[in-house]
Amino acid sequence: MLMVNWDGILVTVSLIVAFIASFTALDIAGRMAAVRGRRALLWLPGGGAAMGIGIWAMHFIGMLAMMMPLTTRYDIPLTLGSLLLAIVGSATALWFAASRAVLTLRRWLAGTLTLGGSIIGMHYIGMRALLISPAIRWDALLVAVSCVVAIGASGLALWLAFHLRRNLRGVLLLRLGAALVMGIAVAGMHYIGMAAAHFSTHSMIDHQGFSAQGLAVWVTIITLSILGLTLLASMLDAQLQAAKLAYRLTRANRELKQLAMRDGLTGLPNRIMLEQQLDRSLRRASREDHPLALMFMDLDGFKAVNDAWGHHIGDRLLRAVAERLNDNLPETAMLARLGGDEFVVMLNEANRAQAGQVAGTLVKAIDAPFDLARYQLRVSLSVGIALFPEHGRTRKILMLNADAAMYHTKQSGRNGWHFFEPAMHTLTQHQLQLATDLWAALDRQELRLFYQPQFSTGNQQPLGFEALLRWQHPTRGLLTPEKFLARAEKTGLIVSIGNWVINEACRQLRQWHTGGHPEWSVAVNLSALQFQQHDLLNTVRDALARHQLPAGSLTLEIAESVTMRDPAFSQQIIAALASLGVRIAIDNFGIGYANLLQLKHLAASELKIDRNFINSLRADSEDATVVRAMLTMAHGLNLDMVAEGVETAEQQQLLTRLGFTTLQGYLLGKPLPAERVAQAIASPP
């Protein structure tokens, strides 16, 4: 057998190449996991080529390290074929290991066999490329061991490539260690395979093909260059992605900061930005002894527009108001929106006269009508002004005083402006205290329900009652809803109050049923906010079940304007309520906002005509003609028609002749607490 020696330098170089190739494979797997789409597909052939060339080069350099007493030459097609097999196998293995979020057992086994088979094929095809005769004799046992090692090394390589593909903290050291293990495993397979080869003492070299002397140098240089360039490209790509991520994070933070400082509807500065700018302006005004004016503004009549035409028109109106205010302000002024229909203007270096002039200009500008689509809408502006340093030297005090002055303007007739005066705090504190007391009213059981009877036309016995809210304030006496409901709606407390009303009305009705009036029913008004609550159905269902009431004995009254804000949503909610069995009444009907085509899709039981029609109703008036048309429409839709606000015998007679089924009003019965209802019914007016 021909004696074979080994070149230690080339053996060392082959081990280094195996290590670098393994590390490159792990790094490429990490790159593929870090990117998506086309960029991941671009890394696949590049990474496969780098890994395949590295493994092939390690094998080839290992063969060149084999020192024989012959000048070795290699078959060109077989040598290139072994290289191609290594590249294809490596690319396929990378695809198995790094292209999916989960490395299943099936994919791992398929990748292991693919990579292992390509390494085995590359090695033995490369050995076959050695132009020597007679042919190499193989030790079957060592060949089998080399195949097992190749497959085991491939499985280990894929497992490490998958689990070390994420760029987590400390992963570089882990990849270096894993690359060392993989390199030793791949090199071990090669040298075991080389040990399995036996050469005859009569071996001869074919003088065709590549010579070994030149190959050793350029294979090493080219391979290390390719692997180095691949690693460099990977690191540069990682740096580029990190730079892009940092830029995107910076831009996102900047955009989030802008969003946090701007009103989403109008794009104006919001409260946060206003307070920051006001603090800076106050410091400057104090340092340089400049005046400053702060204006609080509120739109008069905006709620009516919002209720009548819907939120989408209300939002368009707010944007139009913001634009008109901006157009009439000096360039140095700052306009902000606090929310709802509340705006604030900060005027730097503005004295009393200048602030009054600007306020007058703004009031006049907003008083002009707004043409929005087919609507011509009108609102007005109430303005309150606080001056620095006359009315305060801090942001909090100035804002509080400007708000008090604005509230005074509203109470004085609206559509105007006032400077702050100390006496205005009394009214403001009154409202703030009322709001504070309202939060505690439910816990203190200060809310009451009064009940106004509803009668069938021509019948002295009531059909049921409408529950009307009252507040028994400990110091201010009995308060009607107009004194506190607006504040409850503004704070959101109206939902809790509304839920309490439903439960209390059902409780009282159960008491009346038990007391001998099972035919009575009760009607409860739903606020706009309560109507939009997701748990309204559960609230109604629970109240009926808790007090064991038939669902048909409860009527829920919903204002016409509320149902028309979002007809599709209203249809859905009203249908769901009706499916419980409760009756639905459309309240304040006839103001003119309802779309009759939408109305017919609402699962309502009755219409309550707006009291404004009743107040002016005469037999020969146009209102009577309108009411008669409403009745005809209601009958066509199988709806009962209820008239509220009946105060005179003439109205009662006329409404009866017109065809109303149910009447309600002071003439027939005033709202009374529950304990006085039975006595009042026993002694009708």
Buried (B, 14 or more C-beta within 10 A) or exposed (E): EEEBEEBEEBBEBBBBBBBBBBBBBBBBBBBBBBBEEEEBEEBBBBBBBBBBBBBBBBBBBBBBBBBBEEEBBBBEEBBEBBBBBBBBBBBBBBBBBBBEEEBEEEBBEBBBBBBBBBBBBBBBBBBBBBBBEEEBEBBEEBBEBBBBBBBBBBBBBBBBBBBBBEBEEEBBEBBEEBBBBBBBBBBBBBBBBBBBBEBBEEBEBEEEBBEBEEBBEEBBEEBBEBBEEBBEBBEEBBEEBEEEEEEEEEEEEEEEEEEEBBBEBBEBBBBEBBBEBBEEBBEEBBEEEBBBBBBBBBBBBBBEBBBBBBEEBBEBBBBBBBEBBEEBBEEEBBBBBBEBBBBBBBBBBBBEEBBBEBBEBBBEBBEEEBEBEEBEBEBBBBBBBBBBBBBBEBBEEBBBBBBBBBBBBBEEEBBBBBBBEEEBBEBBEEBBEBBEBBEEBBEEEBBBBBBBBBBEBEEEEBBBBBBBBBBBBEEBEEBEBEBBBEBBBEEEBBBEBBBBBBBBBBBBBBEBBEEEBEEBBBBBBBBBBBBBBEEBBEBBBBBBEEBEBEBEBBBBBBBBBBBBBBBEEBBEBBEEBBEBBBBBBBBBBBBEBBEEEBBEBBBBBBBBBBBEBBEEBEEEEEBBEBBEEBBEBBEEEEBBBBBBBBBBEEBBEBBBEBBBBBBBBEBBBBBBBBEEBEEBBEEEE
